[in-house]
Amino acid sequence: MIAVAVIGLNLRPFITSIGPLAESIRAGTGLSSHGLALLTFVPMVLMGCLAFLGPALQRLLGARPAVIAALVFITLGTFLRFFVSSAWTMVGTAALTGFGVAVVQALFPGIIKREFPQQAGPVMGLYSAMLLGGGALGAQASPILMELTGSWHIGLGALALLGLFAAIVAWRVLPADRPRMPEGNVVRALLARPRSWLLMAFFGLVNGGYTSVVVWLAPSYQQLGWSASASGSLLAVMAICQAAAALFLPALAHRNGSDHRPWLWLTLGCQFAGFAGFALAPDLAPFLFVAATGFGLGGCFALSLVVALDHFSDPVPAGALSALMQGGGFLLAACPPLIVSSLHDLTGGFSAGWIWQMGCIAVAVVLVMRLAPKGYAAAMPSAARSVPSGGS
């Protein structure tokens, strides 16, 4: 449980620390508007591509050594931001850190399903809450450190201490891998099922809102006259609400039956309301808007992972399906920040980008209708499953 919390904490600060320091990074490295978007696009593409290799990595290297090595990559990539001086080296640190995060995200849900087979939902909630809480830490700590030291390099690079601590904890407490039996190509079998593609599309539509917000929410309010630390506070409040929703909603859903669709619709409604506020009246109640958006994004992220795991009782295909959902989803989620950037260049503001994101949420609402638990067996008929009445 300690490892679940500490490892999850390290998977978002390297992204959320960028937005509040965007202007300083741009001035120090010469990054363009599209270049700033690349700092999210590149890690998300890596998260997407490497997720498809999750089962193979676990089979070849073992989950424990792969996760520990990934945490070392996260630490190194963040540490190198102390020394960044050009646009492409900044993108390089994003790629290195994104590679490590991608490996952890591909393997860790399967570890949770294996170690907590009867409580996978609540433990995934803890993992998701710490992941999103790390986003709050990065968004708030980086501008504070920059203002205290006068250096955006320190604001970004100091977060490497989190990765170092996580690597030490993982080395000490992660359980050893159990013997792995030879298995067929799980990924190929899952890709043959339409349900896998539906989950990937849904996950991508939802997380596209997250990637857009972490890159462009702070700059959008700085354009309205907010300071770096004040706009960073918006991201921090959003991430705190994400973490709270990710922690509590899976537990509530677990107690109220196996059908998580009403909870997913609730989270999507919150996202829609928040983005509508950003688009139509950003100065009216900004902290209320970020709270609603954060609650929706965090709850939906955690519940999506639980829904994927619930399709199988066996942790191997369950972990593989979760990895695939994240893989295809993050590939899709890599694009929205670039789309928002292009719409900003065309219109001079961010409202068009937020309205576009509201349309994506509307599509996700329709996709949720297909995620009834009674359809899991028909959607994934190739493996035995026994989803308990509690949902996990």
Number of C-alpha atoms within 10 A of each C-alpha: 14 12 19 23 19 21 27 25 25 31 26 23 26 30 23 28 28 28 29 33 24 21 17 17 23 16 10 15 15 16 21 13 17 16 18 25 26 24 27 28 28 21 28 29 25 23 29 27 20 26 30 23 20 29 25 16 17 21 15 11 12 18 25 21 16 19 27 21 17 24 29 20 24 31 27 19 25 24 23 21 24 17 12 19 14 15 18 16 15 22 22 19 23 25 25 21 27 29 24 27 27 29 27 28 23 32 25 23 27 28 21 21 26 18 15 17 16 16 16 26 30 24 25 27 27 24 27 30 29 28 27 35 30 29 30 28 23 29 33 27 22 31 29 18 18 19 14 11 12 12 15 23 23 20 25 27 21 18 23 23 14 19 25 19 16 26 24 14 17 22 16 10 12 18 13 10 13 9 8 11 7 7 8 8 10 14 19 10 13 18 14 11 14 12 22 21 17 19 26 23 22 25 25 27 23 28 23 24 25 23 24 24 25 25 29 24 23 28 23 20 22 19 12 11 11 14 16 24 22 17 23 33 21 24 31 27 22 30 35 25 26 32 29 21 27 32 26 17 24 31 23 15 23 22 13 13 14 19 18 23 19 12 18 26 19 16 25 26 18 22 29 24 18 26 26 19 23 24 19 13 13 18 12 11 12 16 17 16 25 29 23 24 31 31 28 29 29 33 30 27 24 30 28 22 26 27 25 25 30 26 27 25 20 18 20 19 21 24 26 26 33 30 33 29 28 33 29 26 28 30 25 23 27 27 21 26 27 22 18 26 23 17 18 18 13 11 12 11 16 23 22 19 25 25 19 17 25 22 12 18 23 14 14 21 19 11 14 18 12 15 19 13 19 11 13 19 16 10 16 19 13 12 11 12 16 13 19 13 12 17 26 28
